[in-house]
Amino acid sequence: MDSAVSDNATFLDSDQKTLVKIVVTGPFGVGKTTLINTLSETAPLHTEEVMTQAGATVDNLVGVREKSTTTVAIDFGRRTLPGDLVLYLFGTPGQKRFKPLWEDIARGALGAVVLVDTRRLDDSFDVIDMIEQQGLSYAVAVNSFPDAPAYPPEVLRDHLDLEPHTPLVVCDARETTSAVDVLIALVTHLLAAHPVLETS
């Protein structure tokens, strides 16, 4: 092996670890990039670009008027959970026009986190439909914005038409413990369907 490579390169240590691909998705402006920033134990990869005047004609800015950047490809981060379970987190763009890219990103994933905003719940329908079409198990995380209305879980479940077994949690995507709770809810759900993930 070239000495320069061996001295400077960083390699993923997959020995005795279970590696799982997770999609973090949701509508435009719901906090996907923030969640991955909060969760990633490594420097996250982002493809954020400044929003343009042209984009304002196709992106619904209701409820997110203060938003100035948007993901145009992927966000990526990594989080290790107890039991040497390593989650690779792939964040998707939220706009409908990126659906083909979203489908590519979702390929090979074991599960998904769907972030929702109670100010714009109807925007979540298309995302949930895409996940179900891909056959992915998922958890729904309600990102708590300061001006967002709060609803009882049963109201949210009914409005989003969630199955009884689908995890539904309330989180603050900026807060580490809250964000990790979202992953734990999803992984617990995945373990029920994929016992092979048990590593200890």
Long-range contacts (C-beta under 8 A, 24 or more apart in sequence): 14-86, 16-84, 17-80, 17-84, 17-85, 17-86, 17-199, 18-83, 18-84, 18-85, 18-86, 18-197, 18-199, 19-86, 19-88, 20-85, 20-86, 20-87, 20-88, 20-110, 20-111, 20-190, 20-197, 21-87, 21-88, 21-90, 21-108, 21-109, 21-110, 22-87, 22-88, 22-89, 22-90, 22-109, 22-110, 22-111, 22-112, 22-113, 22-183, 22-186, 23-90, 23-91, 23-92, 23-105, 23-106, 23-109, 23-111, 23-112, 23-113, 23-131, 23-136, 24-75, 24-89, 24-90, 24-91, 24-92, 24-112, 24-113, 24-115, 25-91, 25-92, 25-94, 25-102, 25-106, 25-112, 25-113, 25-114, 25-115, 25-127, 25-130, 25-131, 26-94, 26-114, 26-115, 26-116, 26-117, 26-124, 26-127, 27-94, 27-116, 27-117, 27-120, 27-123, 27-124, 27-126, 27-127, 28-59, 28-60, 28-64, 28-70, 28-93, 28-94, 28-95, 28-123, 29-61, 29-63, 29-64, 29-67, 29-70, 29-94, 29-117, 30-94, 30-115, 30-116, 30-117, 30-120, 30-123, 30-143, 31-115, 31-117, 31-143, 31-173, 32-71, 32-75, 32-91, 32-92, 32-94, 32-115, 33-71, 33-75, 33-91, 34-173, 34-174, 35-91, 35-113, 35-115, 35-141, 35-143, 35-171, 35-173, 35-179, 35-182, 36-75, 36-76, 36-77, 36-89, 36-91, 37-77, 38-173, 38-174, 38-175, 38-176, 38-179, 39-77, 39-79, 39-89, 39-176, 39-179, 39-180, 39-183, 40-77, 40-78, 40-79, 40-89, 41-77, 41-78, 41-79, 41-80, 42-77, 42-78, 44-75, 44-76, 44-77, 45-74, 45-75, 45-76, 45-77, 46-71, 46-75, 47-71, 47-72, 47-73, 47-74, 47-75, 48-72, 58-95, 58-97, 59-95, 60-120, 60-123, 62-120, 63-117, 63-119, 63-120, 70-94, 70-95, 72-98, 73-101, 74-105, 79-180, 79-183, 81-183, 81-184, 81-187, 82-200, 83-198, 83-199, 83-200, 84-199, 84-200, 85-187, 85-197, 85-199, 87-183, 87-187, 94-127, 96-126, 99-130, 102-130, 103-130, 103-134, 106-130, 106-131, 106-134, 106-136, 109-134, 109-136, 110-136, 110-137, 110-190, 110-194, 110-197, 111-136, 111-137, 111-138, 111-139, 111-186, 111-187, 111-189, 111-190, 112-136, 112-137, 112-138, 112-139, 112-186, 113-138, 113-139, 113-141, 113-182, 113-183, 113-186, 114-138, 114-139, 114-140, 114-141, 115-141, 115-142, 115-143, 115-173, 116-140, 116-141, 116-142, 116-143, 116-160, 117-142, 117-143, 117-145, 117-148, 118-142, 118-145, 118-148, 118-149, 118-150, 118-151, 118-156, 119-145, 119-147, 119-148, 119-149, 121-156, 121-159, 121-160, 124-160, 125-160, 128-160, 128-161, 137-186, 137-189, 137-190, 137-193, 138-166, 138-186, 139-166, 139-167, 139-168, 139-169, 139-182, 139-185, 139-186, 139-189, 140-166, 140-167, 140-168, 140-169, 141-169, 141-170, 141-171, 141-173, 141-182, 141-185, 142-168, 142-169, 142-170, 142-171, 143-171, 143-172, 143-173, 144-170, 144-171, 144-172, 165-189, 165-192
